[in-house]
Amino acid sequence: MSEPSSPISTSTLEYYHALPEPEGPPPRARYWLHVLLLLATCFTTLLTGARMQYNFAHNLPALSLSDDSAPLFPVGWIFSDAKLILRGLPFAAAVMFFFLAHEMGHYFYCRRYGIYATLPFFIPMPTLIGTMGAVILIRSPIRSRKALFDIGIAGPIAGFVVALLLLVISLGWSKPMMPTFHPGEMDLQIGYPLIFRWVHGWLAMVNSGSAVASLPMNRILLHPVAIAAWVGMFATALNLLPGGQLDGGHILYSISPRAHWFVSRLAILILLPMAYYLWTGWVVWAILLQVSSLRRPVVAEFPRVTGARAWLALFALFMLVCTLSLAPLGHHPLRETIHDLWEVLRDFATHFRAWMLHWHRH
């Protein structure tokens, strides 16, 4: 059996064999590392937020990568005009607030059950959103199904509430796309989950005079804070996938270990055709579910999850349905990716054969 002090590293809480109580003093916290990663992630999200704000001000999609848009990661702005970076503050604050809420939901329930857990480690990354999210490390066993359920669902609920508030506030700040604008190949066509369409419909009812109320979602330029809300909804959906060691898998396992085994594999079987016909990225999540399913938690069988937690489990399913987008980053199916790769390999083989014939003649 693994030692209770062994770190458990995932954003959705893995764990070891059940013990009656944590043994020994809690591990020493590395506050310096938390602060360093927090500052670094603030910097990277400020940069990407500044790029989004620049695009939004110039009537381009916030995630545009076209020639007219700002650089993906505009470090040069620091030397040209540092004030440009401050324009990224709304997005940076919003997206950091979401990830903080999600992880602190897990953290506070760990503390409630006397389970050792670290504060969130933010992950800076020069991506489209400037971060890969945040994680906490669980350093002692989760000892009951009830604790597993509460810790697993607390993060998605906290994050969902924050993302919903951000969406309600910021959708009205968005603006219509110019009639002459047509997205190019380098402009990401993000897919909107149901919650976006519901909030958009609600906005049309309560404020019919809004500039975006009467427009379809694909003709709206989202404000950077609305992009942060979209990121939050997407992250919530991914964490709630019902399988493996994701939050959705923990919730399902706490209710029924047998159902967890079956549903995990069913989720993989569903994700694979979704990847083939809709979005290549689902392959990655199918692999993640398969790999994380190889390790199963061991928690006490009793007490089982009943009562109000059964309703919370249905709410988790509701959150998954309304935050999931089948093609979150545009319609880029695996079949097209395979076709494009085949074309590249065929062109390479043609040029290589021609080069070999030319070399043989000379």
N, C-alpha and C positions, 0 to 999 in steps of 0.2 A: 504493500500500500504506500502511496506517495506521502511524503511528509506534508503536514498541513501548511507549512511555511512556503511550499513551492508556489511560485507565481503562476497564475492562471490568466493567460493573456488573450483576451478577445473583447470586442466591444459589447458582446452579448452574453458574457458570463459563463465560462466553463467551470467545472468543479471536480473534486475528487470524492473518495468514499466518505460516507457519512460518519461523523463522530458525535458524541454527546455534546461536547463543548469545544471551542477552540483551545488549543494547548499552547501555553507559554505566552510571553508578551507579544504584542503586535509588532511586526517588522518596522524598522525605522523608515519614516517617510523621507523621500528625496524631494523636498520642497524646491530646491534649486532647479531640478530638472523640470518640474511642473511649470515654474515661472519662465524658464528659458523657452520651453516649447510653446507656452502661451504667448509670449512676446513674438516669437518667430511666426506663429500662426496669425497673430494680429497683423503682422507686416505683410505676409503673403495674401491674406484676404483683403487688406487695404489696397494692394496693387491691383488685384483682379476686380475689386469693387470700383476702383477708379477707372479701369478700362470699360466696365459696364456703364458707368455714369457718362463717360465720354461718348460711347455709342448711342446711349439713350438720348443725350442732348443733340446728337447729330442725326436723329431719326433713323437709327439703325437698330436691329435687334441687339439686346444686351449681350448675347453670346455670339455675335457676328465675328467671323474671322476673315472677312473679305478684305480687299486691298484698301478700302476706305475706312476701315475700322482701326481702332488702336491696337498696338501689339498685344499678343496673348498675355505676356507678363512684362509690363512696361517699366522695367528697372531704370531705364534711361531717364524717366521723368524725375527721378530723385535728383539728378544733376542739372536738369533743365529748369524745372520749376517744382519745388517740393510741395507747393500748395495743391498741385494736381492730385497728389496722393490723398489728401484729406477729403477729396470728393468721394473716395471709396468708403468713407466712414459708415454711411447708412447700410450698405450691403454687409460690410464686415461685422458691424454690431449685430445685425439681424441673424446672420448665419452662425456666428459664434454663440449667440443667445440660444439658438435652437439646439446646437450640439451640447451646450452646457446643460440645458434643461433635461435633455434625454439622459445623459450620463449621470446627472445628479439625482434623477429619479431612481436609477439603479442604486446609487451610492447611499441615499438616505434610507432605503429599505434594507440594505445590507446592515447599516448601523442599527436599524430597528431590531433586527434579528440577531444582533451580536456577532456579525460576520465581518472579518477584517477585509477591508477594501481600500484601495488607494483613491486619491482624488483623480479627476480626469487628466489624462495625458492627451493634449491636442497634437494633431499631426499636420505640420506645415508641408505643403506640396505645391509646386508651380503648375497647378492644373487649371481648368476652366473656372473653378470656384476657389482656388487658393488653398485648399485643405483636403485631407482625406478623412476628416471627422475627428473623433476623439474616442478614447478607450479608458476603461478602468480595469484594474487588476484585482481579482478576488484571491485573497491569500489564506483563506480557511474554508472548510467544507460548508456547503449548504445542506442543512440537516433534515429538512422535511419538504414534502410536496407543497405545503402551504407557503413556505418561505420561497421556494423555487418559483411558484406562480406569482407571488407578489413582487419579487425582485424582477422577474422577467417582464411583467406587464407594466411596471411603474415607469420605465424609460419611454416606451412608445406612447403612453398616455400623456406624459409630461411634454414630450416633443411635439405630439400632435396638437395639443392645446396651443402651444407657442406658435407653431406653423400656421394654424388656423387664424389666430389673432393677427399675425403678420399679413396673411392673405387678405383678410377683411379690411385692414387698414390701407394696404398698399395697392390693391386692385384699382381703386379710384384714382390713384396717382398715375396710373398708366395712361397711355395716350394712343390715339388711332395711328395706324400705319399709313404712311403717305400713299395716296391712290396710285401714284406712278411707281411705287416701290414693289419689286418682285424679288423675293429671296433668291440669292445665288447658290452655287454649289457649296460655298464655304460658310453659309449661314445655317446654323443648326435649327432644324424644325422640331422643337421640343414637343413631346406629346403631353397632353393635359389629362390629368386624372379626373374622376367624377367630381371631386370636391371643388375643383376649380370651376367647373361648369355650374355647379350648384350655387357657389358664391357669386358667380357672374350673373346668374338668373336672379338671385336675391338683390344684387345691386341694381338690376334693371327695374325691379319692383319698387324699391324704396327711393331710388334716385333716377328716374327715367330720363332726366335731363343730362345725365353724365355723358361725357364724350365717348365712352367705351361701352355704355350700357346696351346699345342697339347693334353693336358690331359682333361678328363671330370671333371666337378666341384667336383664330389664325390671322386676324387682321388687327390685332392689338400688340403694341410694343410694351412689353412688361417693364415696369419700374424695377430697378435693381433689388429693392426690398421684396417685390413680388417674386423675383428670381430666387431670393433666399427662401421664401415660403415654398416655392416649387422644389428646391433642394430638400427642404425639410420633409415635404410629403413623400418625395422619392425615397429618401433615407428611411422613413417610417415604413413604407411598403416593403423595402428590402429586408429590414429587420423582422418584419412580421411574416415573412415567408414561412409556411408551416413545416419546418423540418430542420434536421441537423442541430447545430448549436446556436442558431439564431434565436432571437427573442420569441418568435412564433413557435419555434421548436421546443423551447423551454416551457412555454405555456401549455402546449399540446402534451408534452411528456408528463407534466405535473398532473394533468387530468387523466391520461391513459397512456402508459408506456407502450402497450401493444399498438394502439392507434398511431403513436409516434413513428414506430418502425414502418408501418404501412403507408402513412401519409407522406413521410419523407421521400419514399421511393415514387409515390404517385406524383409528388410535386416535381421531381426530377423528370419524370416522363412527360409532364405537361410543359416544363420549361424548354425541353429540347425542340419540339415542333414550333414553339413560340420563337426560339432563336432562328430556326430555319426559315420561317415565313415572315417574321416581324422585325426582330432586333438581335443582332449577333451577340450582344453582351449577355444575353440570358444563358449562353453556354458557360460563361464564367461562373454564374451563380448555380447552375446545375452541378458543376464540378465541385464548387464550395460545399453545397449540400451533401454531396456524396462523400467527400473527404471528412467533413465534420460529423457525419453520421457514423463513422467508424468508431467513434468514442462515445460511450453512453454514460450518463450520470447514474450514480447509485444513491438513492435517497430512501428514507423510511417509507414503507407502504402506507402507514397511517400517521396522522389523520389525512383522509383524502380530501380533495378539493370539492366543496359543495356550496350550496346556498348562494350568497351574493356573488361569489367568485365565478359561478357558472354564467351569470349575466355579464360579468366583466369579460369572460371569454368570448361571448357573443359580440361584445363591443369591440374586442380586438379583431374579430372577423370583419366587423363593419368598417373599422379603420383600414384594414387591408384592402377591402373592396373599393373604398372611396379614394384611396391614395395611390392605387396601382395604375400605372400607365403601361399598356402593352408594348408600345414603342416609345420609350421615354426620350430618347435622343434621335428621333427621326426614324424613318422607315429604311433601315439598312439590314435586310435579312441575310442570314448566313449563306443562302443559296447564291445571292449576288456576290458576296465576298468570295465564295469558292470559285464562281465563274470568273471574277476579276483576277484572282490569283492564278487560275488556269491560263488565262490570256497572257499574263506576265511571264509565266513559265514557258509557254509556247513561243512567245516572241524571243525570249532568251535563248531557247533551243535553236530557233531559226538563225539568229545572229551568231551563235556559237558554231553551228554547222558551217555557215558561210565563212567564218573566220578560219576554221580548220581547213576548208578547201583552199582558201587563199594561201594559207601557210604551207600547205602540201605542195601547191604549184610552184612556190618560190623556194 
